[in-house]
Amino acid sequence: MPKIENTTGMPINLIIDELKSDDIRKRIHSVKHLDLIASTIGPERTKNELIPFIQELLDDDDEVLIELVESLSKNFIELVGGQVQVLLPTFEALCRVEDASVREKAANQLKKCFTLLPDQKKIEELSMGIIKRLNDSDYYLAKNAVVILIPAVINQVSQNNQNDLINIIVKISQDQIPQVRKFSSMYFQDLVKHYPIVNDAFIQNTLNSFIKDEQDFIRMYIVDALISLSKTPFFLKQQNFVMNMFKQLAEDQSWRVRYYFCEKLADIGDSVGKEGYRKNFQNYHLKFLQDNEPEMKSIAALKIERVSSFMEAEEIMNKLVPLLKTIQQDQNSFVRNSLASSVLALSPIIGKKNTSEQILPIFLNLLKDQDSEVRITLFKKLSLITNVLGVDSLSQSVIPALTELAQDKNWRIRASTIEVLSFFARAIGPEFLSDKVLKLLLDWLGDKVYSVRQTAIQQTAQLIQILGIAWADRNLLTKIWSFQSIQNYLHRLTVLFTINQIASSLNNDYILKTILPLLQQMSKDSVANIRSNVCKTSILLAKEKGGNIFDPLKKVLQSLCDDQDPEVKYQAKSALESL
């Protein structure tokens, strides 16, 4: 049995007592550490005392139950000595609670427990009992667990019980409560994998029932079942049925059903093959790109990268590209963003000439998009087009867009833009990093937002790894070290954080000649936070590098032992002691 270390800082008895606390926060804290309690008291007491007590918690608030099922899902089977039967009543009870995530996790844990039972007879006896009790429960949401459990055991029970389980599914699929029918529709994909245990007539009747349902959230999940069926012998026998059902979903009056169908379009293509896709579904994708609902256009644009692999280059040029030229002007930015994330994937398929003539203009247009998110998305996919056209031809088009994004009001956009530099440095080399581009990096290093500064520091370290310390010293580092004389102390902190980040790339001679004078000067800074970070940087360099820089760095720390700020003084003394 695993022994779990108590890292809570609390005695185990207090953690156990908190299970009974009136304060929900304390109960949640205790429930999070049930594995620690079980590990401490051992398997016997866990089975005889802790598990019965846990069952008293099952009427608790949802927040407690969410943590409870998480804790029990970790390694509790080992903590009860592998005797999974003692956990079954608890998981069964959790299948009846209101929170959907708790029910689903509890059902999945029951599935795991069934696989660990000693023999098939025991699996059949216990699983059938649990499924029938949950199905007969007055609480209709318990049927959620039923449709999860039946596919897990249907091939491990007798034919009579298989028939009983199928009859249960039939009734759930026709239940008067839409939410119950939804459960059946969602998990039907798992059941049909057991064809021919579940036979043709049952599958067809159930799917026909779902497709006629007035609720679109029930019809939409038929797609998953059809994809599963396409991978079974059922598809060979009933191919027309499956294809017609797919087409009904593609033409459904509800945009949500069409949306879900489009979201699964690449999986459908994988299941029916390239020819099956081109013959039956390619035109639906092209139609979705022209849909009146912007959400439909967005998901269709997003799927271009995946489904284009099923298309011939000529079809892409004649049928797809003309639609993309319209979408690039769409009034909804999220539609253009979807296009930006996928359009460049066409480049390797259609070749250099067609990319240059057809995709490059779309790329350049999106690069000027008024929405910065669109431009960022495009940057993240740059390699797809540069691999075909080469980087040099694009770099001059990219710099103006990069400059604009560097000044974006949204700091997340500024931070994301920084990551483009290492891509170009790696692809082109130092010639891309002109004075204009390096000025952007320096601006980011002095940004008012910490995350932007930190990303810029990390990017500096990456550039050094790619282009070398000699290039960095000539073109970049001297400018960063000059930050130590700027009035804003955040700029001065950037100097120290940069040293920390690139320490492994610096040799001792460079540290003695350039870094040590900086640290000596900054150890006298008027801001205590700066002096405190000088301690941290000094100790980092001393430990990582050692050698001839050890004593000079030690002197910097000794000078800070008499600092007027108690925190700085404490840090300096602690650093010296650690040396």
C-alpha positions as CSV (number, residue, x, y, z in Angstrom):
1,M,0.0,0.0,0.0
2,P,1.4,3.5,-0.9
3,K,2.6,5.6,2.0
4,I,1.6,9.2,1.5
5,E,3.6,12.0,3.1
6,N,1.7,14.6,5.2
7,T,2.6,17.9,3.5
8,T,-0.3,19.8,5.0
9,G,1.5,21.1,8.1
10,M,-1.4,19.8,10.2
11,P,-1.7,16.8,12.5
12,I,-3.6,13.9,10.9
13,N,-6.1,13.9,13.8
14,L,-7.1,17.5,13.0
15,I,-7.6,16.6,9.3
16,I,-9.9,13.7,10.3
17,D,-11.8,16.0,12.7
18,E,-12.4,18.5,9.9
19,L,-14.5,15.9,8.1
20,K,-17.2,16.7,10.6
21,S,-16.7,20.5,10.6
22,D,-19.6,22.9,10.1
23,D,-17.2,25.0,7.9
24,I,-17.5,23.8,4.3
25,R,-14.0,25.0,3.6
26,K,-12.6,22.8,6.3
27,R,-14.6,19.8,5.0
28,I,-13.3,20.4,1.5
29,H,-9.7,20.6,2.8
30,S,-10.1,17.3,4.7
31,V,-11.8,15.5,1.8
32,K,-8.9,16.5,-0.5
33,H,-6.7,14.6,1.8
34,L,-8.7,11.4,2.2
35,D,-5.8,9.5,0.7
36,L,-3.5,10.8,3.4
37,I,-6.0,9.7,6.1
38,A,-6.4,6.3,4.6
39,S,-2.7,5.8,4.2
40,T,-2.2,6.7,7.8
41,I,-4.9,4.5,9.4
42,G,-4.3,1.5,7.1
43,P,-6.6,-0.6,4.9
44,E,-8.6,-2.3,7.7
45,R,-9.6,0.9,9.4
46,T,-10.2,2.5,6.1
47,K,-12.7,-0.2,5.1
48,N,-14.4,-0.5,8.5
49,E,-14.3,3.1,9.7
50,L,-13.4,5.7,7.0
51,I,-15.6,4.3,4.1
52,P,-18.8,4.1,6.3
53,F,-18.1,7.7,7.5
54,I,-17.6,8.8,3.8
55,Q,-21.1,7.5,3.0
56,E,-22.5,9.9,5.6
57,L,-21.0,12.8,3.5
58,L,-23.0,11.9,0.4
59,D,-25.7,14.4,1.3
60,D,-23.1,17.2,1.5
61,D,-22.8,20.3,-0.8
62,D,-21.8,19.8,-4.4
63,E,-18.4,21.4,-3.7
64,V,-17.6,18.7,-1.2
65,L,-18.9,15.9,-3.4
66,I,-16.7,17.1,-6.3
67,E,-13.6,16.9,-4.2
68,L,-14.8,13.6,-2.7
69,V,-15.1,11.8,-6.0
70,E,-11.7,13.3,-7.1
71,S,-10.1,11.9,-3.9
72,L,-11.7,8.5,-4.3
73,S,-10.6,8.3,-7.9
74,K,-6.9,8.7,-7.2
75,N,-5.5,5.6,-5.6
76,F,-8.2,4.5,-3.2
77,I,-8.4,1.0,-4.6
78,E,-4.9,0.4,-3.3
79,L,-5.6,2.1,0.0
80,V,-8.4,-0.4,0.7
81,G,-6.0,-3.2,-0.1
82,G,-7.3,-3.8,-3.5
83,Q,-10.8,-4.9,-2.2
84,V,-12.8,-2.9,-4.7
85,Q,-16.2,-4.2,-3.5
86,V,-16.1,-2.0,-0.4
87,L,-16.0,1.1,-2.7
88,L,-18.9,0.1,-4.9
89,P,-21.7,1.3,-2.7
90,T,-20.1,4.8,-2.4
91,F,-19.6,5.2,-6.1
92,E,-23.1,3.9,-6.7
93,A,-24.5,6.5,-4.4
94,L,-22.4,9.3,-6.1
95,C,-24.1,8.2,-9.4
96,R,-27.3,9.7,-8.0
97,V,-26.1,13.2,-7.1
98,E,-27.0,16.4,-9.0
99,D,-23.6,17.4,-10.3
100,A,-23.0,15.9,-13.7
101,S,-19.2,15.8,-13.4
102,V,-19.5,13.8,-10.1
103,R,-22.0,11.3,-11.6
104,E,-19.7,10.7,-14.6
105,K,-16.6,10.3,-12.6
106,A,-18.3,8.0,-10.2
107,A,-19.6,5.9,-13.1
108,N,-16.2,5.7,-14.7
109,Q,-14.7,4.6,-11.3
110,L,-17.4,1.8,-11.2
111,K,-16.2,0.7,-14.6
112,K,-12.7,0.5,-13.3
113,C,-13.8,-1.4,-10.2
114,F,-15.6,-4.0,-12.4
115,T,-12.4,-4.7,-14.3
116,L,-10.7,-5.5,-11.0
117,L,-13.3,-8.0,-9.6
118,P,-11.9,-11.5,-9.2
119,D,-14.0,-13.3,-11.9
120,Q,-16.7,-12.8,-14.6
121,K,-19.4,-14.2,-12.4
122,K,-18.8,-11.5,-9.8
123,I,-18.6,-8.8,-12.5
124,E,-22.0,-9.9,-13.8
125,E,-23.6,-10.2,-10.4
126,L,-22.5,-6.9,-9.0
127,S,-22.7,-4.8,-12.2
128,M,-26.2,-6.0,-13.0
129,G,-27.4,-5.2,-9.5
130,I,-25.9,-1.7,-9.6
131,I,-27.3,-0.9,-13.1
132,K,-30.8,-2.1,-12.3
133,R,-30.9,-0.2,-9.0
134,L,-29.7,3.0,-10.7
135,N,-32.2,2.5,-13.5
136,D,-35.1,1.9,-11.1
137,S,-34.1,5.0,-9.0
138,D,-36.7,7.7,-8.5
139,Y,-34.0,10.2,-9.3
140,Y,-34.0,10.4,-13.1
141,L,-30.4,11.7,-13.4
142,A,-29.1,8.4,-12.2
143,K,-29.8,7.1,-15.7
144,N,-26.7,9.1,-16.7
145,A,-24.6,6.4,-15.0
146,V,-26.7,3.6,-16.5
147,V,-25.8,4.5,-20.1
148,I,-22.1,4.8,-19.1
149,L,-22.0,1.5,-17.4
150,I,-23.9,-0.7,-19.8
151,P,-21.4,-0.5,-22.7
152,A,-18.6,-1.5,-20.2
153,V,-20.3,-4.8,-19.1
154,I,-22.6,-5.9,-22.0
155,N,-20.0,-8.2,-23.4
156,Q,-19.3,-9.8,-20.0
157,V,-22.8,-10.9,-19.0
158,S,-25.1,-13.7,-20.1
159,Q,-27.4,-13.4,-23.2
160,N,-30.5,-13.0,-20.9
161,N,-28.8,-10.1,-19.1
162,Q,-27.6,-8.6,-22.4
163,N,-31.2,-8.6,-23.5
164,D,-32.2,-6.9,-20.2
165,L,-29.5,-4.2,-20.7
166,I,-30.7,-3.6,-24.3
167,N,-34.3,-3.2,-23.1
168,I,-33.1,-0.7,-20.5
169,I,-31.4,1.4,-23.3
170,V,-34.5,1.2,-25.4
171,K,-36.6,2.6,-22.6
172,I,-34.1,5.3,-21.7
173,S,-33.9,6.3,-25.4
174,Q,-37.7,6.8,-25.4
175,D,-37.9,8.4,-21.9
176,Q,-40.3,11.4,-21.7
177,I,-37.6,13.5,-20.0
178,P,-35.3,15.0,-22.7
179,Q,-32.3,15.1,-20.5
180,V,-32.5,11.3,-20.1
181,R,-32.8,10.7,-23.8
182,K,-29.7,13.0,-24.2
183,F,-27.7,10.6,-21.9
184,S,-28.6,7.7,-24.2
185,S,-27.7,9.6,-27.3
186,M,-24.4,10.8,-25.9
187,Y,-23.2,7.4,-24.9
188,F,-24.7,5.3,-27.8
189,Q,-21.3,5.6,-29.5
190,D,-19.8,3.3,-26.8
191,L,-22.6,0.8,-27.1
192,V,-22.5,0.3,-30.9
193,K,-18.9,-0.7,-30.7
194,H,-20.2,-4.0,-29.3
195,Y,-21.9,-4.9,-32.6
196,P,-23.1,-7.6,-33.2
197,I,-24.1,-8.1,-29.5
198,V,-26.2,-5.1,-30.2
199,N,-27.9,-6.1,-33.5
200,D,-28.8,-4.3,-36.7
201,A,-32.5,-3.8,-35.9
202,F,-31.8,-2.3,-32.4
203,I,-29.1,0.1,-33.8
204,Q,-31.3,1.3,-36.7
205,N,-34.5,1.6,-34.6
206,T,-32.6,3.6,-31.8
207,L,-30.9,5.9,-34.3
208,N,-34.2,6.5,-36.2
209,S,-35.8,7.4,-32.9
210,F,-33.0,9.9,-32.1
211,I,-33.0,11.5,-35.6
212,K,-36.8,12.2,-35.2
213,D,-36.4,13.7,-31.7
214,E,-37.6,17.3,-31.5
215,Q,-34.6,18.2,-29.3
216,D,-31.5,19.2,-31.3
217,F,-29.2,18.4,-28.4
218,I,-30.3,14.7,-28.8
219,R,-30.0,14.6,-32.6
220,M,-26.5,16.1,-32.6
221,Y,-24.8,13.2,-30.8
222,I,-25.9,10.7,-33.4
223,V,-22.7,11.8,-35.3
224,D,-20.5,10.1,-32.7
225,A,-22.4,6.9,-32.9
226,L,-22.3,6.9,-36.7
227,I,-18.5,7.4,-36.6
228,S,-18.2,4.5,-34.2
229,L,-20.4,2.3,-36.5
230,S,-18.2,3.2,-39.5
231,K,-15.4,1.3,-37.9
232,T,-17.5,-1.9,-37.4
233,P,-18.8,-4.6,-39.8
234,F,-22.2,-2.9,-39.5
235,F,-20.9,-0.3,-41.9
236,L,-20.2,-2.9,-44.6
237,K,-23.7,-4.3,-44.3
238,Q,-25.6,-1.0,-43.8
239,Q,-23.4,1.6,-45.5
240,N,-26.4,3.3,-47.2
241,F,-28.2,3.6,-43.8
242,V,-25.1,5.2,-42.2
243,M,-24.4,7.6,-45.1
244,N,-28.1,8.7,-45.3
245,M,-28.1,9.3,-41.6
246,F,-24.9,11.4,-41.8
247,K,-26.6,13.5,-44.6
248,Q,-29.7,14.1,-42.6
249,L,-27.6,15.6,-39.9
250,A,-25.6,17.7,-42.3
251,E,-28.9,19.1,-43.6
252,D,-30.6,19.4,-40.2
253,Q,-32.7,22.6,-39.7
254,S,-30.8,23.3,-36.4
255,W,-27.5,25.1,-36.9
256,R,-26.3,23.5,-33.6
257,V,-26.7,20.0,-35.2
258,R,-24.9,21.2,-38.4
259,Y,-22.2,22.8,-36.2
260,Y,-21.5,19.6,-34.3
261,F,-21.5,17.7,-37.6
262,C,-19.0,20.1,-39.1
263,E,-16.9,19.9,-35.9
264,K,-16.7,16.1,-36.4
265,L,-16.1,16.3,-40.2
266,A,-12.5,15.3,-40.2
267,D,-13.3,12.3,-38.0
268,I,-16.1,11.4,-40.5
269,G,-13.5,11.7,-43.3
270,D,-11.1,9.4,-41.4
271,S,-13.9,6.8,-40.9
272,V,-15.2,6.7,-44.5
273,G,-11.9,7.3,-46.3
274,K,-10.8,10.0,-48.8
275,E,-13.1,8.9,-51.7
276,G,-16.1,8.5,-49.3
277,Y,-15.5,12.0,-48.0
278,R,-15.1,13.6,-51.5
279,K,-18.2,11.9,-52.8
280,N,-20.5,12.4,-49.9
281,F,-19.3,15.2,-47.6
282,Q,-17.0,17.6,-49.4
283,N,-19.8,19.8,-50.7
284,Y,-21.3,20.1,-47.2
285,H,-18.1,21.6,-45.9
286,L,-18.1,24.1,-48.8
287,K,-21.7,24.9,-48.1
288,F,-21.0,25.5,-44.4
289,L,-18.3,28.0,-45.4
290,Q,-21.2,30.0,-47.0
291,D,-23.7,29.5,-44.1
292,N,-25.7,32.4,-42.8
293,E,-24.8,31.6,-39.2
294,P,-21.3,33.1,-38.5
295,E,-20.7,30.3,-36.0
296,M,-21.1,27.8,-38.9
297,K,-18.7,29.7,-41.1
298,S,-16.2,29.8,-38.2
299,I,-16.2,26.1,-37.4
300,A,-16.0,25.3,-41.2
301,A,-13.0,27.6,-41.6
302,L,-11.4,26.1,-38.5
303,K,-11.7,22.6,-40.1
304,I,-9.9,23.5,-43.4
305,E,-6.6,22.3,-42.0
306,R,-7.9,18.8,-41.3
307,V,-10.4,18.2,-44.2
308,S,-8.1,19.7,-46.9
309,S,-6.1,16.5,-46.7
310,F,-9.1,14.6,-48.2
311,M,-9.3,17.0,-51.2
312,E,-7.4,17.1,-54.4
313,A,-5.2,20.2,-55.1
314,E,-7.3,21.1,-58.1
315,E,-10.5,21.0,-56.0
316,I,-8.9,23.2,-53.4
317,M,-7.9,25.8,-56.1
318,N,-11.3,25.7,-57.9
319,K,-13.8,25.2,-55.1
320,L,-12.3,26.1,-51.8
321,V,-9.9,29.1,-52.4
322,P,-12.6,31.3,-54.0
323,L,-14.7,30.9,-50.8
324,L,-11.7,31.8,-48.6
325,K,-11.3,35.1,-50.4
326,T,-14.8,36.0,-49.3
327,I,-14.3,34.8,-45.7
328,Q,-11.2,36.9,-45.2
329,Q,-13.5,40.0,-45.4
330,D,-16.1,38.6,-43.1
331,Q,-17.5,41.1,-40.6
332,N,-17.0,38.8,-37.6
333,S,-13.5,38.7,-36.3
334,F,-13.9,35.2,-34.9
335,V,-14.6,33.9,-38.4
336,R,-11.5,35.6,-39.7
337,N,-9.5,34.2,-36.8
338,S,-10.6,30.7,-37.7
339,L,-9.5,31.2,-41.2
340,A,-6.1,32.5,-40.0
341,S,-5.6,29.4,-38.0
342,S,-6.1,27.0,-40.9
343,V,-5.6,28.7,-44.3
344,L,-1.8,28.3,-44.4
345,A,-2.2,24.5,-44.1
346,L,-3.2,24.6,-47.8
347,S,0.2,25.7,-48.8
348,P,2.0,22.3,-48.7
349,I,-0.9,20.7,-50.6
350,I,-1.2,23.1,-53.5
351,G,2.5,23.8,-54.0
352,K,4.7,26.9,-54.2
353,K,3.3,28.5,-57.4
354,N,-0.4,28.3,-56.2
355,T,0.5,29.3,-52.7
356,S,2.3,32.4,-54.0
357,E,-0.6,33.4,-56.3
358,Q,-3.6,32.4,-54.1
359,I,-2.7,32.0,-50.4
360,L,0.0,34.7,-50.1
361,P,-2.5,37.5,-50.8
362,I,-4.9,36.1,-48.2
363,F,-2.0,35.9,-45.7
364,L,-0.9,39.5,-46.4
365,N,-4.5,40.7,-46.0
366,L,-5.0,38.9,-42.7
367,L,-1.7,40.3,-41.6
368,K,-3.2,43.7,-41.7
369,D,-6.4,42.7,-40.0
370,Q,-7.8,45.2,-37.6
371,D,-8.2,42.5,-34.9
372,S,-4.9,41.8,-33.3
373,E,-6.0,38.2,-32.3
374,V,-6.3,37.4,-36.0
375,R,-2.7,38.5,-36.6
376,I,-1.4,36.6,-33.6
377,T,-3.2,33.4,-34.8
378,L,-1.6,33.9,-38.2
379,F,1.9,34.3,-36.7
380,K,1.5,31.0,-34.8
381,K,1.0,29.2,-38.1
382,L,3.8,31.0,-40.1
383,S,5.9,27.9,-40.5
384,L,3.2,26.3,-42.8
385,I,3.8,29.0,-45.5
386,T,7.5,29.7,-44.9
387,N,8.2,26.0,-45.5
388,V,6.8,26.4,-49.0
389,L,7.7,30.0,-49.9
390,G,10.8,30.5,-47.8
391,V,11.2,32.9,-45.0
392,D,13.1,35.7,-46.7
393,S,10.2,36.6,-49.0
394,L,7.9,37.1,-46.1
395,S,10.1,38.8,-43.5
396,Q,9.6,42.3,-44.8
397,S,5.9,41.9,-44.9
398,V,5.9,40.6,-41.3
399,I,7.9,43.4,-39.6
400,P,5.2,46.2,-40.0
401,A,2.6,43.9,-38.5
402,L,5.0,42.9,-35.7
403,T,5.6,46.5,-34.9
404,E,1.9,47.2,-34.7
405,L,1.3,44.2,-32.4
406,A,4.2,45.2,-30.2
407,Q,2.2,48.4,-29.3
408,D,-1.2,46.7,-28.9
409,K,-3.2,47.9,-25.9
410,N,-3.8,44.3,-24.8
411,W,-0.8,43.0,-22.9
412,R,-1.5,39.4,-23.8
413,I,-1.2,40.3,-27.5
414,R,2.1,42.0,-26.8
415,A,3.4,38.9,-24.9
416,S,2.3,36.5,-27.6
417,T,4.0,38.6,-30.3
418,I,7.4,38.3,-28.6
419,E,7.5,34.6,-29.3
420,V,7.6,35.2,-33.1
421,L,11.2,36.6,-32.8
422,S,12.8,33.2,-32.0
423,F,11.0,31.7,-35.0
424,F,12.5,34.2,-37.4
425,A,15.9,34.1,-35.7
426,R,16.0,30.4,-36.1
427,A,14.6,30.4,-39.7
428,I,16.5,33.4,-41.1
429,G,19.3,34.2,-38.7
430,P,20.6,37.4,-37.2
431,E,19.8,39.4,-40.4
432,F,16.1,39.4,-39.5
433,L,16.9,41.0,-36.1
434,S,17.5,44.5,-37.5
435,D,17.8,47.6,-35.2
436,K,14.1,48.1,-35.7
437,V,13.2,44.6,-34.5
438,L,15.6,44.8,-31.6
439,K,14.1,48.1,-30.6
440,L,10.8,46.2,-30.2
441,L,12.4,43.6,-27.9
442,L,13.9,46.4,-25.7
443,D,10.5,48.1,-25.5
444,W,9.0,44.8,-24.4
445,L,11.7,44.4,-21.7
446,G,10.6,47.8,-20.4
447,D,6.9,47.1,-20.6
448,K,4.7,48.1,-17.7
449,V,3.2,44.6,-17.4
450,Y,5.3,42.0,-15.6
451,S,4.2,39.1,-17.9
452,V,5.3,40.9,-21.0
453,R,8.7,41.8,-19.5
454,Q,9.2,38.2,-18.3
455,T,8.3,36.8,-21.8
456,A,10.8,39.2,-23.3
457,I,13.5,38.1,-20.9
458,Q,12.8,34.4,-21.8
459,Q,12.9,35.3,-25.5
460,T,16.3,37.0,-25.0
461,A,17.6,33.8,-23.5
462,Q,16.3,31.9,-26.5
463,L,17.9,34.3,-29.0
464,I,21.2,33.8,-27.2
465,Q,20.9,30.0,-27.5
466,I,20.1,30.4,-31.3
467,L,22.5,33.1,-32.3
468,G,25.2,32.9,-29.6
469,I,26.5,35.1,-26.8
470,A,28.9,37.0,-29.0
471,W,26.0,38.2,-31.2
472,A,24.0,39.1,-28.1
473,D,26.8,41.0,-26.5
474,R,27.4,43.1,-29.7
475,N,23.7,43.8,-30.5
476,L,21.6,43.4,-27.4
477,L,23.1,42.9,-23.9
478,T,24.9,46.3,-23.7
479,K,21.5,48.0,-24.3
480,I,19.8,45.9,-21.6
481,W,22.6,46.6,-19.1
482,S,22.0,50.3,-19.6
483,F,18.6,49.9,-18.0
484,Q,20.3,49.9,-14.6
485,S,20.6,53.7,-14.9
486,I,16.9,54.3,-15.7
487,Q,14.8,56.0,-13.0
488,N,12.0,53.4,-13.1
489,Y,13.1,50.6,-10.8
490,L,11.2,48.0,-12.8
491,H,13.7,48.6,-15.6
492,R,16.6,48.0,-13.2
493,L,14.9,44.8,-12.0
494,T,14.9,43.6,-15.6
495,V,18.7,43.8,-15.7
496,L,18.9,41.3,-12.8
497,F,16.1,39.0,-14.1
498,T,17.9,38.9,-17.4
499,I,21.2,37.9,-15.8
500,N,19.4,35.1,-13.9
501,Q,17.7,33.9,-17.1
502,I,20.9,33.8,-19.2
503,A,23.4,32.8,-16.5
504,S,24.1,29.4,-18.0
505,S,25.2,31.1,-21.3
506,L,27.7,33.5,-19.6
507,N,31.3,32.6,-19.0
508,N,33.2,33.6,-15.9
509,D,35.4,36.2,-17.8
510,Y,32.3,38.0,-19.0
511,I,30.8,37.9,-15.5
512,L,33.9,39.4,-14.0
513,K,34.3,42.1,-16.7
514,T,30.6,43.1,-17.2
515,I,28.2,41.6,-14.7
516,L,30.2,42.0,-11.5
517,P,30.5,45.8,-11.9
518,L,26.7,46.0,-12.5
519,L,26.0,44.0,-9.3
520,Q,28.4,46.2,-7.3
521,Q,26.7,49.3,-8.5
522,M,23.2,48.0,-8.0
523,S,24.0,46.7,-4.5
524,K,24.0,50.5,-3.6
525,D,20.6,51.1,-5.3
526,S,18.1,53.3,-3.4
527,V,15.3,50.7,-3.7
528,A,15.5,47.8,-1.3
529,N,13.8,45.4,-3.7
530,I,16.7,46.0,-6.2
531,R,19.3,45.3,-3.4
532,S,17.4,42.2,-2.4
533,N,17.5,40.8,-5.9
534,V,21.2,41.6,-6.2
535,C,21.5,39.0,-3.3
536,K,19.5,36.5,-5.3
537,T,21.5,37.0,-8.5
538,S,24.8,36.9,-6.7
539,I,24.1,33.6,-5.0
540,L,22.7,32.1,-8.2
541,L,25.9,33.0,-10.1
542,A,28.2,31.9,-7.3
543,K,26.6,28.5,-7.0
544,E,26.2,27.9,-10.8
545,K,29.5,29.2,-11.9
546,G,31.9,29.2,-9.0
547,G,35.6,29.4,-9.8
548,N,37.3,32.8,-10.0
549,I,34.0,34.7,-9.6
550,F,33.2,33.1,-6.2
551,D,35.1,35.5,-4.0
552,P,34.1,38.7,-5.8
553,L,30.4,37.7,-5.5
554,K,30.9,36.8,-1.9
555,K,32.2,40.4,-1.3
556,V,29.0,41.8,-2.9
557,L,27.0,39.8,-0.4
558,Q,29.2,40.8,2.5
559,S,28.6,44.4,1.7
560,L,24.9,43.8,1.9
561,C,25.1,42.2,5.3
562,D,25.1,45.7,6.9
563,D,22.2,47.0,4.7
564,Q,19.8,49.3,6.4
565,D,16.8,47.2,5.2
566,P,16.3,44.1,7.5
567,E,15.0,41.9,4.7
568,V,18.0,42.7,2.5
569,K,20.4,42.1,5.5
570,Y,18.7,38.8,6.2
571,Q,18.9,37.6,2.6
572,A,22.6,38.5,2.3
573,K,23.4,36.7,5.5
574,S,21.4,33.6,4.5
575,A,23.1,33.6,1.0
576,L,26.5,33.7,2.6
577,E,25.6,30.9,5.0
578,S,24.4,28.8,2.1
579,L,27.8,29.2,0.4
